[in-house]
Structure formats: structure tokens, C-alpha cells
Amino acid sequence: MSQQTGTSKMDQQKVHAIFFSPARSTKKIVEAIAGGISEDLVIHDITQGVHKPIELRSNDIAVVGVPAFSGSVPALASLYISQIKGNGAKAIIACAYGNCHYENTLSELSNICVEAGFIPISSGAFVSRHSMFPELGKGRPDARDLDNARQFGKKSIMHSRIMNGGEFKTQNETSNRPQGIVPLVAKANADCNFCGRCVQACPVSAIDARNPKKTDKKACISCTRCIDVCPYGARKFSGLMYMITKKRLVDKNKDRKEIEINIPL
């Protein structure tokens, strides 16, 4: 991050990219949105927690992004964002979802950000490769998605400058699907060489440091970070329940979905 000089309000303004991104797709989207506002970003990867205080100023801008977990904000992401001090900074709200449904994610994230002291000015849902079922949203976010994300960032700031102070609201969709623990855990196969990358990267310390092939099923949140960081492709989902669920979701969500944004005028 480069040091900014000058004493004017705009010179002091910083653009913060804040994301919880186990499979790193949300990271790409948030950085693209923020990149549409400024090339000089302050990056906050909170996937493994908030390790030092994050405090913004009222004239700062934040892009806050999470993946949709069963149509909701991941519990860990909610916890970590609540530890940030927004101090009235404007926030662009974003979520990534695997070409299925994001349901309540944006409305929940908006409320969480308000509680943390942010002022949401826009929201957007972006398609990414589904972390558990990569056949869904394969190759996304693609170049078109990321260009749309950059344009979304630019437009959000343009409109925020002429907003009349009206309350920002996101559309709330009702989910009839049960929330809670996902009964699918990624397992290591014979390609695992005990390098420990997954142990270090797991946000909930669910993988045994002495035996990376052993995963605590109760602690695992099925975020797929271990799959994403494994250099040997040794961790995967498997089993009858996984195959049945994959077939149902892939068959139902074959058509390409595009971004959905909300920028109040």
C-alpha cells in the first residue's frame, strides 16, 4: 500500500477491500469492485480472522464481500465483520454465489455492516465457481464478470455523491432451506503428502496438524479452503450424498446467471 500525501479530505480518503473468501472467488470480486474506484487499495483478508484492529474513517470507502453459504452470510464472516469499526464509512456490499441462489446474503450482510458502523450505499450479487460443486459457475468470475464488478464500483460511488440521504435497503428473499451445519466434509486421498498447507489455511482449525487426513467433522464448515490451497489436489468431497446433491443442483442450475445489483438513485 502506498502512502497518500496531501491534507484535503479526498487526499485522505482510502478505499478498503474487506473480504471473507475461503475459496478466493469473493476476493477477486471485491478487489475488482474496489479497483473500479481506486488503484490504491487497503486490503483486509479476514478469512482467518481479524488479527489487528481495522478502523475506518467517515470519508473512507469500503467494499465488503462474503460468499453465500446456503443463502446466508457465513457465521465466521459475521463475527469478524462485527469486530471492524466502520465509523460512518460508505460501504458497497457484495456476495459471491455459485450460480444457484444467494437468498438472504445481501440483506444480512447489509445489516451486519450497519451494526459495525458502515453506511451501505449499494449491493451486488456476483456468480462465482461453486466451491462445493465446481461444475456450477465453472470459470467464474470471468473477464466479463470482473469488468462488470469494476463498473459497479464506479457507478456506486458516482450515485453515492448525489444520494439524498435516503435509507438504503436490500431485497430480502425468504429461504425455505434449513440452515446450519453442512453434512459434507472434504477428505484427503492417497495423493496427500502431509505438507500441512490445509492445516495452516483452515479458518476453523478443523484439520489435525499431526495427521492432515483427519478432519473434525463437527468443526468443519465445508468452506473448501483446504481444497483450494492443496498443491496436490488431494482433498475432495465424495460419497453418495454428495453425488446426489451435485446432480440435483447441476441439473437445476445449468443456465448462466448474471450479476444482480442495487444502486439507489
For each residue, the residues with C-beta under 8 A, 3 or more apart:
1: 40 41 42 43
2: 40
3:
4: 11 12 14 40
5: 11
6: 11 12
7: 11 12
8: 11 12
9: 12 13 59
10: 13 59
11: 4 5 6 7 8
12: 4 6 7 8 9 57 59
13: 9 10 59 60 61
14: 4 40 42 56 57 60 61
15: 34 37 38 40 41 42 60 61 62 63
16: 34 41 42 43 44 54 56 60 61 62 63 89
17: 30 31 33 34 41 42 43 44 62 63
18: 30 44 46 54 62 63 64 65 81 84
19: 26 27 30 31 44 45 46 47 64 65 66
20: 26 46 47 65 66 67 74 76 77 80 81
21: 24 25 26 27 30 45 47 65 66 67 96
22: 47 67 131 203 223 224 225 228
23: 26 67 128 129 131 223 224 225 227 228
24: 21 27 28 228
25: 21 28 29 67 96 128 129 131 140 141
26: 19 20 21 23 29 30 65 66 67 94 95 96 128
27: 19 21 24 30 31 45 65
28: 24 25 31 32 128 141 146
29: 25 26 32 33 65 94 96 126 128 141 145 146 149
30: 17 18 19 21 26 27 33 34 63 64 65 94
31: 17 19 27 28 34 35 41 43
32: 28 29 35 36 141 145 146 147 149 150 153
33: 17 29 30 36 37 63 65 92 94 124 149 150 152 153 156
34: 15 16 17 30 31 37 38 41 63 153
35: 31 32 38 39 41 150 153
36: 32 33 149 150 151 152 153 154
37: 15 33 34 61 63 153 154 156 157
38: 15 34 35 41
39: 35
40: 1 2 4 14 15
41: 1 15 16 17 31 34 35 38
42: 1 14 15 16 17
43: 1 16 17 31
44: 16 17 18 19 50 54 84
45: 19 21 27 48
46: 18 19 20 49 50 54 77 80 81 84
47: 19 20 21 22 203 225
48: 45 51 201 203
49: 46 80 203
50: 44 46 53 54 80 83 84
51: 48
52:
53: 50 85
54: 16 18 44 46 50 83 84 85
55: 84 85 87
56: 14 16 60 62 84 85 86 87 89 118
57: 12 14 60 87 89
58: 87 88 89
59: 9 10 12 13 89
60: 13 14 15 16 56 57 89 90
61: 13 14 15 16 37 89 90 91 92 157
62: 15 16 17 18 56 86 89 90 91 92 118
63: 15 16 17 18 30 33 34 37 91 92 94 153
64: 18 19 30 81 91 92 93 94 109 113 118
65: 18 19 20 21 26 27 29 30 33 93 94 95 96
66: 19 20 21 26 73 74 77 94 95 96 105 109
67: 20 21 22 23 25 26 74 95 96 97 128 131 223
68: 71 72 73 95 96 97 98 101 102 103 105 125
69: 72 73 74 182 221 223
70: 175 177 179 182
71: 68 101 102 103 104 105 173 175 177 179
72: 68 69 103 104 105 108 175 179
73: 66 68 69 77 78 95 105 108 109 112
74: 20 66 67 69 77 78 221 223
75: 78 79 221
76: 20 79 80 203 204 221
77: 20 46 66 73 74 80 81
78: 73 74 75 81 82 108 112
79: 75 76 82 83
80: 20 46 49 50 76 77 83 84
81: 18 20 46 64 77 78 84 109 112 113 116
82: 78 79 112 115 116
83: 50 54 79 80 116
84: 18 44 46 50 54 55 56 80 81 116 117
85: 53 54 55 56 116 117
86: 56 62 89 91 113 116 117 118 119
87: 55 56 57 58 117
88: 58 117 118 119
89: 16 56 57 58 59 60 61 62 86 117 118 119
90: 60 61 62 118 119 120 121 160
91: 61 62 63 64 86 113 118 119 120 121
92: 33 61 62 63 64 120 121 122 123 124 152 153 156
93: 64 65 106 109 110 113 120 122 123 124 170
94: 26 29 30 33 63 64 65 66 123 124 125 126 149
95: 26 65 66 67 68 73 102 105 106 109 124 125 126
96: 21 25 26 29 65 66 67 68 125 126 127 128 141
97: 67 68 100 101 102 105 125 126 127 128
98: 68 127 128 129 130 131 132 133 136 137
99: 127 130 136 137 140 253 256 257
100: 97 130 136 249 252 253
101: 68 71 97 173 175
102: 68 71 95 97 105 106 125
103: 68 71 72 173 174 175
104: 71 72 107 108 172 173 174 175
105: 66 68 71 72 73 95 97 102 108 109 125
106: 93 95 102 109 110 123 124 125 170 171 262
107: 104 110 111 170 171 172 173
108: 72 73 78 104 105 111 112
109: 64 66 73 81 93 95 105 106 112 113 123
110: 93 106 107 113 114 120 123 168 169 170
111: 107 108 114 115
112: 73 78 81 82 108 109 115 116
113: 64 81 86 91 93 109 110 116 118 120
114: 110 111 117 118 119 120
115: 82 111 112
116: 81 82 83 84 85 86 112 113
117: 84 85 86 87 88 89 114
118: 56 62 64 86 88 89 90 91 113 114
119: 86 88 89 90 91 114 168
120: 90 91 92 93 110 113 114 123 168 170
121: 90 91 92 156 159 160 163 168 263 264
122: 92 93 152 155 156 159 160 168 261 262 263 264
123: 92 93 94 106 109 110 120 170 261 262
124: 33 92 93 94 95 106 149 152 259 260 261 262
125: 68 94 95 96 97 102 105 106 259 260 261
126: 29 94 95 96 97 141 145 148 149 259
127: 96 97 98 99 137 140 141 145 256 257 258 259
128: 23 25 26 28 29 67 96 97 98 137 140 141 145
129: 23 25 98 134 136 137 138 139 140
130: 98 99 100 133 134 135 136 137 249
131: 22 23 25 67 98 134 223 224 227 228
132: 98 182 184 222 224 237
133: 98 130 136 245 246 249 250
134: 129 130 131 137 138
135: 130 138 246 250
136: 98 99 100 129 130 133 249 250 253
137: 98 99 127 128 129 130 134 140
138: 129 134 135
139: 129 142
140: 25 99 127 128 129 137 145
141: 25 28 29 32 96 126 127 128 145 146 149
142: 139 145 146
143: 146 147
144: 147 148
145: 29 32 126 127 128 140 141 142 148 149 259
146: 28 29 32 141 142 143 149 150
147: 32 143 144 150 151
148: 126 144 145 151 152 258 259
149: 29 32 33 36 94 124 126 141 145 146 152 153 259
150: 32 33 35 36 146 147 153 154
151: 36 147 148 154 155
152: 33 36 92 122 124 148 149 155 156 259 261 263
153: 32 33 34 35 36 37 63 92 149 150 156 157
154: 36 37 150 151 157 158
155: 122 151 152 158 159 263
156: 33 37 92 121 122 152 153 159 160 263
157: 37 61 153 154 160 161
158: 154 155 161 162
159: 121 122 155 156 162 163 263 264 265
160: 90 121 122 156 157 163
161: 157 158
162: 158 159
163: 121 159 160 166 264
164:
165:
166: 163 264
167:
168: 110 119 120 121 122 264
169: 110
170: 93 106 107 110 120 123 262
171: 106 107 262
172: 104 107
173: 71 101 103 104 107
174: 103 104
175: 70 71 72 101 103 104 179
176:
177: 70 71
178:
179: 70 71 72 175
180:
181: 218 221
182: 69 70 132 221 222
183: 241
184: 132 222 237 239 241 242 245
185: 215 217 220 222 237
186: 215 220 222 224 226 227 235 236 237
187: 213 215 235 236 237 238
188: 191 192 198 212 213 215 234 235
189: 192 234 235 236
190: 234
191: 188 232 233 234
192: 188 189 212 213 230 232 234 235
193: 232 234
194: 211 212 213
195: 212 231 232
196: 199 200 209 212
197: 200 201 229 230 231
198: 188 201 202 207 212 225 226 229 230 235
199: 196 202 207 208 209 212
200: 196 197
201: 48 197 198 225 226 228 229
202: 198 199 205 206 207 225 226
203: 22 47 48 49 76 221 223 225
204: 76 219 220 221
205: 202 219
206: 202 215 216 219 220 221
207: 198 199 202 212 214 215 216 226
208: 199 211 212 213 214 215 216
209: 196 199 212
210:
211: 194 208 214
212: 188 192 194 195 196 198 199 207 208 209
213: 187 188 192 194 208
214: 207 208 211
215: 185 186 187 188 206 207 208 220
216: 206 207 208 219 220
217: 185 220
218: 181
219: 204 205 206 216
220: 185 186 204 206 215 216 217
221: 69 74 75 76 181 182 203 204 206
222: 132 182 184 185 186
223: 22 23 67 69 74 131 203
224: 22 23 131 132 186 227 228
225: 22 23 47 198 201 202 203 228 229
226: 186 198 201 202 207 229 230 235
227: 23 131 186 224 230 235 236
228: 22 23 24 131 201 224 225
229: 197 198 201 225 226
230: 192 197 198 226 227 233 234 235
231: 195 197
232: 191 192 193 195
233: 191 230 236
234: 188 189 190 191 192 193 230
235: 186 187 188 189 192 198 226 227 230
236: 186 187 189 227 233
237: 132 184 185 186 187 242
238: 187 242 243
239: 184 242 243
240: 243 244
241: 183 184 244 245
242: 184 237 238 239 245 246
243: 238 239 240 246 247
244: 240 241 247 248
245: 133 184 241 242 248 249
246: 133 135 242 243 249 250
247: 243 244 250 251
248: 244 245 251 252
249: 100 130 133 136 245 246 252 253
250: 133 135 136 246 247 253 254
251: 247 248 254
252: 100 248 249
253: 99 100 136 249 250 257
254: 250 251
255:
256: 99 127
257: 99 127 253
258: 127 148
259: 124 125 126 127 145 148 149 152
260: 124 125
261: 122 123 124 125 152
262: 106 122 123 124 170 171
263: 121 122 152 155 156 159
264: 121 122 159 163 166 168
265: 159
